[in-house]
Amino acid sequence: MARTQGSYSDITGPRVRAAARHLFARHGFAAVSMRRIAGEVGVQAGALYNYTPDKQSLLYEIMQEHMEDLLTAREALPAMPDAAAALEQFTRFHIRFHSGRPEEVFIAYMELRNLTPENFARIEEMRRTYEGQLEAILRQGVAEGAFRVAEPKVATMALIAMMTGVNTWFREEGRLSLGEVEEIYWDMVRRAVAA
């Protein structure tokens, strides 16, 4: 089959992933066909297989890219002098990073169930790495006497769920700026773990 005019792998490959990301976030993985993705990109359905083996691979690649970007961005942050400063940094980072990626966040949380067991295990390992960073900050804060947290693992999950929730309601054109939202959330996080 001939390549659609104007279709080049270095251009079309990213467009395929972007279209799949948008459609999965809007309609759900199960409801989106390869034919629909192809239509969104403007190529014939059969041409998609030049860029991905299947729909499952697209879902995994979207989640993997999101998690790799998240971990890389966190790794680039400077070390903090104590747990309180590290927790503030984590809180602000999490809100800022995720607020600009609503589709990726939705897919990362809502479509995990659609991954194959092998792909799920890989994504879950990356998620545990990220969650482990917050848990380590909480444990450090307890050791320093700055935080009072009975169950750091449970607190980690609760704080991440609370911070990720910003994506469901925050709008750039809303009453509060992202900076103001960060301040409010940092205050809530700080109070939640205060000794």
Beta strands, then each sheet from edge to edge (+ up, - down):
end
